[in-house]
Amino acid sequence: MLNERSLDGICAALADAIGIERPEHAAEPNALLAEYVQSKLGDKKADRIFMYNPDAIAEWIYNKYGMLAKEVGKYTEVAVPLCSVMPSVTPVCFGTMYTGAQPAVHGIRKYEKPVIAIDSIFDSLIRAGKKAAIVAQTNCSMSMIYLSRDMDYFIYDTIEEVNAKAVELILEDKYDFLAVYNGNYDSVMHKHGPESIEALSELRANAEAFAMFNRLIQDHWGGHDTLVGFAMDHGCHEIDGGCGSHGLDMDEDLNIVHCYKVYTKND
C-alpha cells in the first residue's frame, strides 16, 4: 500500500519551519512535520536547517534493516512516511522535494538534469536574505538541477570529499540551510542489489555520516534552533541478475520515510 502523504509537502513544511515564504508552486505543508516543529519551537522559527539527502533508501529497506541505520533513530524524533513521485528517479524526486511541486509543474519528468526554472526553497531562502548551500557529488542531480542561483555550491568527485566539506561548513556555522547529498547506497544498489552486503554497508555508512553531522551540530550550533532531516528521494527494488533499480509505480520504489529532529538552543 502506498503511503498517503506526498513528498511534495516537505518543501512548504521546511519553509514554514525556518520562517520564509513558501515557494510559489509548493503544495500544502506536510502536517506531521509541521506539527512536530510547532511542538518543539512553538511560535519561534528555526534559524538553521540541515538536510542530509541519501539516495534511494526505500522505506522497506529502512524498516527491514533498521539495526544498520540505528543512528538515524538515535538522532531523530519523528518519522514521516511519504509517497515519492513518478517516475521515481532522482532528479524528478529531488525536483519535487525542494520546489514542493509535482513533476508536471517543476518540469523534470524523466531521468534528465536540467536546471529547474520554477521557484524553489533555495529561491525563497535567497529572497529572505538567508545563506544556502548544496554539497554534492559531481554530475549528480543535486549538483545540477538547482544551479544558477545566488548561493554556494560545493561539488566533489567522492563521497569522502563531500562529507569532509559538510563537516567544514558545519564548523564555519555561516549557512542557514545546508543540503548534503550522498549517492553511495544508490550507486552500489544498482550494481549489487538493494539487500546485498555491499549496498547494506552503504546504508550503514549513510547512518554513520548522519550521526557524525548531528554530533557536530550539537557541539557547534548550540546557539541556534536547528531542524535536521534524513531525507531520501525514492526507494528501490531488486531486478533480474541480482541488481537493483527504481523508477516504477510500485510500493518499493515510491514509499520512503524521512526522519527529523529539532535541536533547540543550548540543548
URRAVEN-V5236 format. One line per field, one symbol per residue. ss: DSSP state (~ for helix, > for strand, _ for the rest). burial: # if it has 24 or more other C-alpha atoms within 12 Angstrom, else .. A space follows every 10 residues. Layout:
ss: ???
burial: ???
//
This chain:
ss: _____>~~~~ ~~~~~~~~__ __________ ~~~~~~~~~~ ~______>>> >>>>____~~ ~~~~_~~~~~ ~~~~___>>> >>>______~ ~~~~~~~~~_ __~~~~____ __________ ~~~~~~~___ _>>>>>>___ ~~~_______ _>>>>>__~~ ~~~~~~~~~~ ~~____>>>> >>_~~~~~~~ ~~____~~~~ ~~~~~~~~~~ ~~~~~~~~~~ _____>>>>> ______>>_~ ~~_>>_____ ~~~~>>>>>> >>>____
burial: ....###### ########## ########## ####.###.# #...###### ########## ##..#..##. ########## ########## ########## ###..####. ..####.### ######...# #######..# #######.#. ######..#. .##.###.## ..#.###### ########## .#####..## ########## ########.# #..####### ########.. ...####..# ########## ####...
//
